[in-house]
Structure formats: structure tokens, C-alpha cells
Amino acid sequence: MGIDEITEEDFIHSGIDWEKFDPAQTQGELPLCDKKRPRPHQQEAINATKEYFSNPKNARGKLIMACGTGKTYTSLKIMESLEPKITLFLAPRTLSNHY
């Protein structure tokens, strides 16, 4: 029988809302953290993209945002809302070698 170590990081990333957790009152289901929501600048990009693609003449586009602003997450949210048949993500080779 093996031993599993549970770290502080495991608790932090568990998805459980520990501030709402009360072992005396929790019966079966654990209180979960709210799902991640887009930040205001991301929501603005999502809305603008949806509006852009609502015109049938617009079949292609680029999402250009600064480093660290959540382009990947924003793209995911755009894809979820538009449900495209095909999505293509491109990254410069110099960046893809770092992963």
C-alpha cells in the first residue's frame, strides 16, 4: 500500500471554496469556487469579436493583445460562444520551442 502526500498546493488548486467549507454542515457535496470569468478587457475583446463575426463577410480574424493579458483564455471563450467548425492557433516557432 502506497502513501500519497497531499501538499498545500493541492488544497489551493482543489477547486474547493475553503472559506465556505464547514465540516459540521457539509454533507456529501463540497462548496466549489466560482468558475473563472473573463476580466473586463477580455470580455470587451470577446464582445467585439462576436460582433465582428456576426457579419457573414468576416470569415477570418486575428486576436492581438499584449503579453500576459490572457489571449489563450480569451480565445477559448470566443470559440465557446461562436462554436466555429475550425479554429487555428498559430505561435511563432521561437515561442513554441520554449514549451
N, C-alpha and C positions, 0 to 999 in steps of 0.2 A: 504494500500500500504506500503510495507516494504522499508527499506533503506539498500542498500548494500554498505559496506565500501570497498574501494579499497586501498590496502596498497602499500608501496614502493616495498615490496617483490613480490606482484602481478605483478608489472611492470617489475621487474627484470626477473621473470620466465615466462613472457608472450610469449616469442619466437619472439618478435618484435625487429628488429635491430634499436634501438633508435638513433644511430649515423647517420643512413641513412634516418631516418624519417623526412620528411619536410611537415607539414600540408598544405602549399601553393601548393605543387606539387603532393601530394599523392591523387590519385583519385580512390577510391574503394579498391584497394589491398594495404596492408601494407608490407613494406620490412621486410622479415624474416631473422633471424640469420641463418648462415650456420649450417647444421646438424653436430652433433658430429662426429668426426673422431677418429679412433684409434691412440693412441700415438705410437711412433716408437717401443717400446718394445712390445706393444700389437700387432702391425702389424707383427712383427717378429714371435710372437707366432702363429698368425693366419696362416701365410705362412708356417711355419714348420708343423703345424697340417694338413693343406691341403695336403702338400707333403707326410706326414706320412700316411694319409688315402687314398692317391692315389694308394697305394699298396693294392690289394684285400686281402692279408694275414693279414693286420692290421684291425681288426674289433672293437677293444676296445682301449681306451687310458685314460690317466689322464692329467689334466692340473694342473701343480704345479707351483704356483707363490707366491711371498711374499705378506704379508698383505698390503692392500691399493694400489695394483698395477692394479686393475681393472679386476679381474678374471671373474666376472659375465658379464661385458660388453664384454670382450674378448670372452667368451663362446657364448654369443649371436651372435657375429659377425661370429664365426666359424660355428654355426648352420645355420645362414643365407647363408653362402657360400657353405656348404656341403649338406644342405637340408636332414638331416637324417630322417628315418622313426620314430625312437625312440631316445629320449635323456633322460638321467637320471642324475639329480643333487643330490648329497649327501652332507650333512653337519653334523658334529658331534652334538650329542644331546645337549651338553653343550652350543654350539653356537646357536642352533635353539631355545633354551629357552629364549634367550635374545630378540627375535623379537616378 
